[in-house]
Amino acid sequence: MLHLARFAAIAVLVWFYMTAKEKGESPINWAITGLIGYWITWWMVKLTVVSALSGMVAKNPTGTFLLVQIPALCAIGAAFLIRKKLLADAAEKD
């Protein structure tokens, strides 16, 4: 069930690494920052939203599957915002 989260984490890692390389920044720092931001958001949403709503969809397999994917989608959104902030900071440097 967590395949989306794993694939998205790898995609975020590569996305941040490639963006940093294009902008002449430190790719390792950007990749680690993106991955940490992704996982922190994933865990926060999993421990709050999913925990609170899991009882409502416990008997519905489709609802459970969709509910388990919510943390990954929120983490992807957070990664997008983190990347946007890093790009803005890199633009100010130049």
Backbone atoms as SQL, in Angstrom:
CREATE TABLE atoms (id INTEGER PRIMARY KEY, chain TEXT, resi INTEGER, resn TEXT, atom TEXT, x REAL, y REAL, z REAL);
INSERT INTO atoms VALUES
  (1, 'A', 1, 'MET', 'N', 0.805, -1.203, 0.000),
  (2, 'A', 1, 'MET', 'CA', 0.000, 0.000, 0.000),
  (3, 'A', 1, 'MET', 'C', 0.848, 1.267, 0.000),
  (4, 'A', 2, 'LEU', 'N', 2.058, 1.164, 0.454),
  (5, 'A', 2, 'LEU', 'CA', 2.905, 2.344, 0.548),
  (6, 'A', 2, 'LEU', 'C', 3.804, 2.521, -0.673),
  (7, 'A', 3, 'HIS', 'N', 3.453, 1.851, -1.750),
  (8, 'A', 3, 'HIS', 'CA', 4.286, 1.962, -2.944),
  (9, 'A', 3, 'HIS', 'C', 4.319, 3.386, -3.481),
  (10, 'A', 4, 'LEU', 'N', 3.182, 4.068, -3.466),
  (11, 'A', 4, 'LEU', 'CA', 3.151, 5.454, -3.934),
  (12, 'A', 4, 'LEU', 'C', 4.103, 6.309, -3.109),
  (13, 'A', 5, 'ALA', 'N', 4.123, 6.130, -1.810),
  (14, 'A', 5, 'ALA', 'CA', 5.001, 6.913, -0.933),
  (15, 'A', 5, 'ALA', 'C', 6.466, 6.630, -1.235),
  (16, 'A', 6, 'ARG', 'N', 6.808, 5.388, -1.463),
  (17, 'A', 6, 'ARG', 'CA', 8.206, 5.034, -1.760),
  (18, 'A', 6, 'ARG', 'C', 8.642, 5.597, -3.112),
  (19, 'A', 7, 'PHE', 'N', 7.815, 5.415, -4.123),
  (20, 'A', 7, 'PHE', 'CA', 8.155, 5.935, -5.447),
  (21, 'A', 7, 'PHE', 'C', 8.237, 7.456, -5.437),
  (22, 'A', 8, 'ALA', 'N', 7.321, 8.088, -4.723),
  (23, 'A', 8, 'ALA', 'CA', 7.334, 9.549, -4.645),
  (24, 'A', 8, 'ALA', 'C', 8.579, 10.043, -3.918),
  (25, 'A', 9, 'ALA', 'N', 9.010, 9.349, -2.882),
  (26, 'A', 9, 'ALA', 'CA', 10.218, 9.752, -2.153),
  (27, 'A', 9, 'ALA', 'C', 11.447, 9.677, -3.054),
  (28, 'A', 10, 'ILE', 'N', 11.537, 8.632, -3.835),
  (29, 'A', 10, 'ILE', 'CA', 12.657, 8.507, -4.772),
  (30, 'A', 10, 'ILE', 'C', 12.576, 9.595, -5.834),
  (31, 'A', 11, 'ALA', 'N', 11.379, 9.866, -6.323),
  (32, 'A', 11, 'ALA', 'CA', 11.199, 10.920, -7.326),
  (33, 'A', 11, 'ALA', 'C', 11.572, 12.287, -6.756),
  (34, 'A', 12, 'VAL', 'N', 11.203, 12.558, -5.504),
  (35, 'A', 12, 'VAL', 'CA', 11.557, 13.831, -4.864),
  (36, 'A', 12, 'VAL', 'C', 13.069, 13.942, -4.739),
  (37, 'A', 13, 'LEU', 'N', 13.711, 12.866, -4.334),
  (38, 'A', 13, 'LEU', 'CA', 15.164, 12.856, -4.203),
  (39, 'A', 13, 'LEU', 'C', 15.833, 13.195, -5.529),
  (40, 'A', 14, 'VAL', 'N', 15.420, 12.552, -6.600),
  (41, 'A', 14, 'VAL', 'CA', 15.992, 12.800, -7.928),
  (42, 'A', 14, 'VAL', 'C', 15.637, 14.199, -8.418),
  (43, 'A', 15, 'TRP', 'N', 14.403, 14.625, -8.199),
  (44, 'A', 15, 'TRP', 'CA', 13.927, 15.939, -8.638),
  (45, 'A', 15, 'TRP', 'C', 14.753, 17.053, -8.005),
  (46, 'A', 16, 'PHE', 'N', 14.960, 16.982, -6.694),
  (47, 'A', 16, 'PHE', 'CA', 15.740, 18.000, -6.001),
  (48, 'A', 16, 'PHE', 'C', 17.201, 17.957, -6.438),
  (49, 'A', 17, 'TYR', 'N', 17.758, 16.770, -6.604),
  (50, 'A', 17, 'TYR', 'CA', 19.146, 16.619, -7.025),
  (51, 'A', 17, 'TYR', 'C', 19.365, 17.248, -8.398),
  (52, 'A', 18, 'MET', 'N', 18.485, 16.936, -9.339),
  (53, 'A', 18, 'MET', 'CA', 18.631, 17.463, -10.703),
  (54, 'A', 18, 'MET', 'C', 18.429, 18.979, -10.747),
  (55, 'A', 19, 'THR', 'N', 17.473, 19.484, -9.981),
  (56, 'A', 19, 'THR', 'CA', 17.230, 20.925, -9.952),
  (57, 'A', 19, 'THR', 'C', 18.437, 21.661, -9.396),
  (58, 'A', 20, 'ALA', 'N', 19.014, 21.146, -8.326),
  (59, 'A', 20, 'ALA', 'CA', 20.190, 21.789, -7.725),
  (60, 'A', 20, 'ALA', 'C', 21.362, 21.785, -8.694),
  (61, 'A', 21, 'LYS', 'N', 21.521, 20.696, -9.411),
  (62, 'A', 21, 'LYS', 'CA', 22.597, 20.607, -10.402),
  (63, 'A', 21, 'LYS', 'C', 22.418, 21.661, -11.494),
  (64, 'A', 22, 'GLU', 'N', 21.180, 21.832, -11.961),
  (65, 'A', 22, 'GLU', 'CA', 20.889, 22.830, -12.998),
  (66, 'A', 22, 'GLU', 'C', 21.165, 24.247, -12.518),
  (67, 'A', 23, 'LYS', 'N', 20.896, 24.501, -11.241),
  (68, 'A', 23, 'LYS', 'CA', 21.044, 25.851, -10.686),
  (69, 'A', 23, 'LYS', 'C', 22.441, 26.112, -10.133),
  (70, 'A', 24, 'GLY', 'N', 23.325, 25.122, -10.190),
  (71, 'A', 24, 'GLY', 'CA', 24.680, 25.298, -9.692),
  (72, 'A', 24, 'GLY', 'C', 24.776, 25.295, -8.172),
  (73, 'A', 25, 'GLU', 'N', 23.822, 24.683, -7.517),
  (74, 'A', 25, 'GLU', 'CA', 23.820, 24.583, -6.054),
  (75, 'A', 25, 'GLU', 'C', 24.327, 23.197, -5.647),
  (76, 'A', 26, 'SER', 'N', 24.399, 22.958, -4.359),
  (77, 'A', 26, 'SER', 'CA', 24.859, 21.670, -3.842),
  (78, 'A', 26, 'SER', 'C', 23.746, 20.620, -3.977),
  (79, 'A', 27, 'PRO', 'N', 23.899, 19.670, -4.896),
  (80, 'A', 27, 'PRO', 'CA', 22.831, 18.692, -5.128),
  (81, 'A', 27, 'PRO', 'C', 22.528, 17.808, -3.916),
  (82, 'A', 28, 'ILE', 'N', 23.557, 17.430, -3.178),
  (83, 'A', 28, 'ILE', 'CA', 23.341, 16.555, -2.020),
  (84, 'A', 28, 'ILE', 'C', 22.522, 17.274, -0.952),
  (85, 'A', 29, 'ASN', 'N', 22.853, 18.532, -0.679),
  (86, 'A', 29, 'ASN', 'CA', 22.104, 19.297, 0.326),
  (87, 'A', 29, 'ASN', 'C', 20.643, 19.449, -0.074),
  (88, 'A', 30, 'TRP', 'N', 20.413, 19.769, -1.326),
  (89, 'A', 30, 'TRP', 'CA', 19.033, 19.937, -1.801),
  (90, 'A', 30, 'TRP', 'C', 18.272, 18.615, -1.723),
  (91, 'A', 31, 'ALA', 'N', 18.908, 17.536, -2.151),
  (92, 'A', 31, 'ALA', 'CA', 18.235, 16.235, -2.143),
  (93, 'A', 31, 'ALA', 'C', 17.880, 15.810, -0.719),
  (94, 'A', 32, 'ILE', 'N', 18.796, 16.019, 0.206),
  (95, 'A', 32, 'ILE', 'CA', 18.528, 15.656, 1.599),
  (96, 'A', 32, 'ILE', 'C', 17.436, 16.541, 2.184),
  (97, 'A', 33, 'THR', 'N', 17.479, 17.833, 1.886),
  (98, 'A', 33, 'THR', 'CA', 16.448, 18.753, 2.366),
  (99, 'A', 33, 'THR', 'C', 15.074, 18.344, 1.845),
  (100, 'A', 34, 'GLY', 'N', 14.993, 18.039, 0.570),
  (101, 'A', 34, 'GLY', 'CA', 13.721, 17.622, -0.016),
  (102, 'A', 34, 'GLY', 'C', 13.205, 16.326, 0.577),
  (103, 'A', 35, 'LEU', 'N', 14.090, 15.363, 0.760),
  (104, 'A', 35, 'LEU', 'CA', 13.680, 14.071, 1.302),
  (105, 'A', 35, 'LEU', 'C', 13.235, 14.190, 2.762),
  (106, 'A', 36, 'ILE', 'N', 13.966, 14.959, 3.554),
  (107, 'A', 36, 'ILE', 'CA', 13.580, 15.150, 4.957),
  (108, 'A', 36, 'ILE', 'C', 12.232, 15.866, 5.044),
  (109, 'A', 37, 'GLY', 'N', 12.052, 16.902, 4.237),
  (110, 'A', 37, 'GLY', 'CA', 10.768, 17.601, 4.220),
  (111, 'A', 37, 'GLY', 'C', 9.627, 16.690, 3.806),
  (112, 'A', 38, 'TYR', 'N', 9.885, 15.839, 2.826),
  (113, 'A', 38, 'TYR', 'CA', 8.875, 14.882, 2.361),
  (114, 'A', 38, 'TYR', 'C', 8.486, 13.932, 3.487),
  (115, 'A', 39, 'TRP', 'N', 9.475, 13.319, 4.128),
  (116, 'A', 39, 'TRP', 'CA', 9.179, 12.317, 5.148),
  (117, 'A', 39, 'TRP', 'C', 8.568, 12.913, 6.406),
  (118, 'A', 40, 'ILE', 'N', 9.011, 14.107, 6.805),
  (119, 'A', 40, 'ILE', 'CA', 8.398, 14.745, 7.979),
  (120, 'A', 40, 'ILE', 'C', 6.922, 15.018, 7.712),
  (121, 'A', 41, 'THR', 'N', 6.616, 15.540, 6.542),
  (122, 'A', 41, 'THR', 'CA', 5.214, 15.800, 6.194),
  (123, 'A', 41, 'THR', 'C', 4.424, 14.504, 6.127),
  (124, 'A', 42, 'TRP', 'N', 5.011, 13.477, 5.531),
  (125, 'A', 42, 'TRP', 'CA', 4.337, 12.188, 5.418),
  (126, 'A', 42, 'TRP', 'C', 3.974, 11.651, 6.797),
  (127, 'A', 43, 'TRP', 'N', 4.934, 11.665, 7.712),
  (128, 'A', 43, 'TRP', 'CA', 4.682, 11.155, 9.061),
  (129, 'A', 43, 'TRP', 'C', 3.664, 12.002, 9.809),
  (130, 'A', 44, 'MET', 'N', 3.746, 13.318, 9.694),
  (131, 'A', 44, 'MET', 'CA', 2.790, 14.183, 10.391),
  (132, 'A', 44, 'MET', 'C', 1.363, 13.904, 9.933),
  (133, 'A', 45, 'VAL', 'N', 1.164, 13.806, 8.633),
  (134, 'A', 45, 'VAL', 'CA', -0.185, 13.554, 8.109),
  (135, 'A', 45, 'VAL', 'C', -0.641, 12.145, 8.477),
  (136, 'A', 46, 'LYS', 'N', 0.260, 11.191, 8.414),
  (137, 'A', 46, 'LYS', 'CA', -0.099, 9.814, 8.770),
  (138, 'A', 46, 'LYS', 'C', -0.529, 9.724, 10.229),
  (139, 'A', 47, 'LEU', 'N', 0.196, 10.389, 11.110),
  (140, 'A', 47, 'LEU', 'CA', -0.114, 10.289, 12.539),
  (141, 'A', 47, 'LEU', 'C', -1.324, 11.118, 12.952),
  (142, 'A', 48, 'THR', 'N', -1.690, 12.111, 12.156),
  (143, 'A', 48, 'THR', 'CA', -2.831, 12.953, 12.525),
  (144, 'A', 48, 'THR', 'C', -4.075, 12.598, 11.714),
  (145, 'A', 49, 'VAL', 'N', -4.042, 12.862, 10.438),
  (146, 'A', 49, 'VAL', 'CA', -5.228, 12.697, 9.588),
  (147, 'A', 49, 'VAL', 'C', -5.616, 11.232, 9.432),
  (148, 'A', 50, 'VAL', 'N', -4.664, 10.402, 9.075),
  (149, 'A', 50, 'VAL', 'CA', -4.980, 8.993, 8.821),
  (150, 'A', 50, 'VAL', 'C', -5.432, 8.306, 10.109),
  (151, 'A', 51, 'SER', 'N', -4.767, 8.609, 11.206),
  (152, 'A', 51, 'SER', 'CA', -5.165, 8.003, 12.484),
  (153, 'A', 51, 'SER', 'C', -6.587, 8.397, 12.864),
  (154, 'A', 52, 'ALA', 'N', -6.919, 9.650, 12.635),
  (155, 'A', 52, 'ALA', 'CA', -8.248, 10.137, 13.001),
  (156, 'A', 52, 'ALA', 'C', -9.347, 9.565, 12.108),
  (157, 'A', 53, 'LEU', 'N', -9.056, 9.365, 10.845),
  (158, 'A', 53, 'LEU', 'CA', -10.086, 8.931, 9.898),
  (159, 'A', 53, 'LEU', 'C', -10.114, 7.423, 9.653),
  (160, 'A', 54, 'SER', 'N', -9.147, 6.697, 10.163),
  (161, 'A', 54, 'SER', 'CA', -9.060, 5.266, 9.839),
  (162, 'A', 54, 'SER', 'C', -10.266, 4.469, 10.334),
  (163, 'A', 55, 'GLY', 'N', -10.855, 4.858, 11.438),
  (164, 'A', 55, 'GLY', 'CA', -12.031, 4.142, 11.936),
  (165, 'A', 55, 'GLY', 'C', -13.245, 4.298, 11.049),
  (166, 'A', 56, 'MET', 'N', -13.314, 5.396, 10.320),
  (167, 'A', 56, 'MET', 'CA', -14.475, 5.655, 9.460),
  (168, 'A', 56, 'MET', 'C', -14.501, 4.769, 8.226),
  (169, 'A', 57, 'VAL', 'N', -13.334, 4.349, 7.763),
  (170, 'A', 57, 'VAL', 'CA', -13.273, 3.574, 6.521),
  (171, 'A', 57, 'VAL', 'C', -12.716, 2.171, 6.741),
  (172, 'A', 58, 'ALA', 'N', -12.720, 1.703, 7.972),
  (173, 'A', 58, 'ALA', 'CA', -12.088, 0.419, 8.303),
  (174, 'A', 58, 'ALA', 'C', -12.686, -0.756, 7.532),
  (175, 'A', 59, 'LYS', 'N', -13.965, -0.719, 7.233),
  (176, 'A', 59, 'LYS', 'CA', -14.617, -1.852, 6.566),
  (177, 'A', 59, 'LYS', 'C', -14.679, -1.701, 5.051),
  (178, 'A', 60, 'ASN', 'N', -14.181, -0.613, 4.541),
  (179, 'A', 60, 'ASN', 'CA', -14.236, -0.349, 3.110),
  (180, 'A', 60, 'ASN', 'C', -12.817, -0.394, 2.545),
  (181, 'A', 61, 'PRO', 'N', -12.473, -1.432, 1.776),
  (182, 'A', 61, 'PRO', 'CA', -11.103, -1.552, 1.263),
  (183, 'A', 61, 'PRO', 'C', -10.691, -0.390, 0.356),
  (184, 'A', 62, 'THR', 'N', -11.603, 0.096, -0.455),
  (185, 'A', 62, 'THR', 'CA', -11.272, 1.214, -1.342),
  (186, 'A', 62, 'THR', 'C', -11.011, 2.476, -0.535),
  (187, 'A', 63, 'GLY', 'N', -11.849, 2.733, 0.446),
  (188, 'A', 63, 'GLY', 'CA', -11.652, 3.902, 1.302),
  (189, 'A', 63, 'GLY', 'C', -10.353, 3.824, 2.077),
  (190, 'A', 64, 'THR', 'N', -10.028, 2.633, 2.557),
  (191, 'A', 64, 'THR', 'CA', -8.769, 2.441, 3.283),
  (192, 'A', 64, 'THR', 'C', -7.582, 2.695, 2.368),
  (193, 'A', 65, 'PHE', 'N', -7.642, 2.161, 1.153),
  (194, 'A', 65, 'PHE', 'CA', -6.552, 2.374, 0.197),
  (195, 'A', 65, 'PHE', 'C', -6.360, 3.857, -0.088),
  (196, 'A', 66, 'LEU', 'N', -7.451, 4.566, -0.334),
  (197, 'A', 66, 'LEU', 'CA', -7.354, 5.999, -0.622),
  (198, 'A', 66, 'LEU', 'C', -6.853, 6.784, 0.586),
  (199, 'A', 67, 'LEU', 'N', -7.297, 6.410, 1.762),
  (200, 'A', 67, 'LEU', 'CA', -6.875, 7.106, 2.976),
  (201, 'A', 67, 'LEU', 'C', -5.378, 6.940, 3.225),
  (202, 'A', 68, 'VAL', 'N', -4.857, 5.770, 2.928),
  (203, 'A', 68, 'VAL', 'CA', -3.434, 5.511, 3.140),
  (204, 'A', 68, 'VAL', 'C', -2.576, 6.312, 2.155),
  (205, 'A', 69, 'GLN', 'N', -3.141, 6.722, 1.029),
  (206, 'A', 69, 'GLN', 'CA', -2.378, 7.487, 0.040),
  (207, 'A', 69, 'GLN', 'C', -2.340, 8.987, 0.350),
  (208, 'A', 70, 'ILE', 'N', -3.214, 9.464, 1.220),
  (209, 'A', 70, 'ILE', 'CA', -3.277, 10.898, 1.529),
  (210, 'A', 70, 'ILE', 'C', -1.946, 11.448, 2.039),
  (211, 'A', 71, 'PRO', 'N', -1.228, 10.765, 2.948),
  (212, 'A', 71, 'PRO', 'CA', 0.053, 11.324, 3.398),
  (213, 'A', 71, 'PRO', 'C', 1.059, 11.521, 2.262),
  (214, 'A', 72, 'ALA', 'N', 1.083, 10.600, 1.309),
  (215, 'A', 72, 'ALA', 'CA', 2.012, 10.736, 0.188),
  (216, 'A', 72, 'ALA', 'C', 1.654, 11.946, -0.668),
  (217, 'A', 73, 'LEU', 'N', 0.379, 12.160, -0.898),
  (218, 'A', 73, 'LEU', 'CA', -0.041, 13.313, -1.700),
  (219, 'A', 73, 'LEU', 'C', 0.271, 14.631, -0.991),
  (220, 'A', 74, 'CYS', 'N', 0.053, 14.672, 0.313),
  (221, 'A', 74, 'CYS', 'CA', 0.389, 15.885, 1.078),
  (222, 'A', 74, 'CYS', 'C', 1.895, 16.120, 1.091),
  (223, 'A', 75, 'ALA', 'N', 2.666, 15.047, 1.204),
  (224, 'A', 75, 'ALA', 'CA', 4.123, 15.170, 1.212),
  (225, 'A', 75, 'ALA', 'C', 4.649, 15.652, -0.141),
  (226, 'A', 76, 'ILE', 'N', 4.019, 15.223, -1.222),
  (227, 'A', 76, 'ILE', 'CA', 4.411, 15.709, -2.550),
  (228, 'A', 76, 'ILE', 'C', 4.146, 17.206, -2.642),
  (229, 'A', 77, 'GLY', 'N', 3.011, 17.651, -2.124),
  (230, 'A', 77, 'GLY', 'CA', 2.709, 19.086, -2.092),
  (231, 'A', 77, 'GLY', 'C', 3.724, 19.859, -1.267),
  (232, 'A', 78, 'ALA', 'N', 4.114, 19.306, -0.128),
  (233, 'A', 78, 'ALA', 'CA', 5.122, 19.957, 0.713),
  (234, 'A', 78, 'ALA', 'C', 6.466, 20.019, -0.004),
  (235, 'A', 79, 'ALA', 'N', 6.825, 18.957, -0.706),
  (236, 'A', 79, 'ALA', 'CA', 8.086, 18.948, -1.449),
  (237, 'A', 79, 'ALA', 'C', 8.080, 20.020, -2.537),
  (238, 'A', 80, 'PHE', 'N', 6.942, 20.195, -3.183),
  (239, 'A', 80, 'PHE', 'CA', 6.828, 21.247, -4.194),
  (240, 'A', 80, 'PHE', 'C', 7.093, 22.617, -3.574),
  (241, 'A', 81, 'LEU', 'N', 6.500, 22.877, -2.401),
  (242, 'A', 81, 'LEU', 'CA', 6.692, 24.170, -1.740),
  (243, 'A', 81, 'LEU', 'C', 8.126, 24.348, -1.237),
  (244, 'A', 82, 'ILE', 'N', 8.733, 23.277, -0.754),
  (245, 'A', 82, 'ILE', 'CA', 10.130, 23.344, -0.312),
  (246, 'A', 82, 'ILE', 'C', 11.032, 23.655, -1.496),
  (247, 'A', 83, 'ARG', 'N', 10.791, 23.008, -2.621),
  (248, 'A', 83, 'ARG', 'CA', 11.595, 23.262, -3.826),
  (249, 'A', 83, 'ARG', 'C', 11.432, 24.703, -4.284),
  (250, 'A', 84, 'LYS', 'N', 10.204, 25.196, -4.224),
  (251, 'A', 84, 'LYS', 'CA', 9.940, 26.579, -4.619),
  (252, 'A', 84, 'LYS', 'C', 10.732, 27.549, -3.741),
  (253, 'A', 85, 'LYS', 'N', 10.794, 27.275, -2.441),
  (254, 'A', 85, 'LYS', 'CA', 11.550, 28.114, -1.510),
  (255, 'A', 85, 'LYS', 'C', 13.047, 28.037, -1.803),
  (256, 'A', 86, 'LEU', 'N', 13.554, 26.846, -2.062),
  (257, 'A', 86, 'LEU', 'CA', 14.974, 26.700, -2.382),
  (258, 'A', 86, 'LEU', 'C', 15.325, 27.419, -3.683),
  (259, 'A', 87, 'LEU', 'N', 14.438, 27.357, -4.666),
  (260, 'A', 87, 'LEU', 'CA', 14.677, 28.067, -5.922),
  (261, 'A', 87, 'LEU', 'C', 14.685, 29.575, -5.708),
  (262, 'A', 88, 'ALA', 'N', 13.783, 30.075, -4.871),
  (263, 'A', 88, 'ALA', 'CA', 13.743, 31.509, -4.577),
  (264, 'A', 88, 'ALA', 'C', 15.015, 31.944, -3.862),
  (265, 'A', 89, 'ASP', 'N', 15.488, 31.136, -2.932),
  (266, 'A', 89, 'ASP', 'CA', 16.732, 31.459, -2.230),
  (267, 'A', 89, 'ASP', 'C', 17.929, 31.438, -3.178),
  (268, 'A', 90, 'ALA', 'N', 17.941, 30.495, -4.114),
  (269, 'A', 90, 'ALA', 'CA', 19.036, 30.417, -5.084),
  (270, 'A', 90, 'ALA', 'C', 19.013, 31.617, -6.026),
  (271, 'A', 91, 'ALA', 'N', 17.822, 32.091, -6.382),
  (272, 'A', 91, 'ALA', 'CA', 17.703, 33.253, -7.268),
  (273, 'A', 91, 'ALA', 'C', 18.186, 34.518, -6.564),
  (274, 'A', 92, 'GLU', 'N', 17.955, 34.622, -5.260),
  (275, 'A', 92, 'GLU', 'CA', 18.422, 35.787, -4.507),
  (276, 'A', 92, 'GLU', 'C', 19.937, 35.827, -4.421),
  (277, 'A', 93, 'LYS', 'N', 20.565, 34.647, -4.409),
  (278, 'A', 93, 'LYS', 'CA', 22.027, 34.564, -4.340),
  (279, 'A', 93, 'LYS', 'C', 22.685, 35.203, -5.558),
  (280, 'A', 94, 'ASP', 'N', 22.067, 34.996, -6.706),
  (281, 'A', 94, 'ASP', 'CA', 22.671, 35.462, -7.972),
  (282, 'A', 94, 'ASP', 'C', 22.497, 36.918, -8.201);
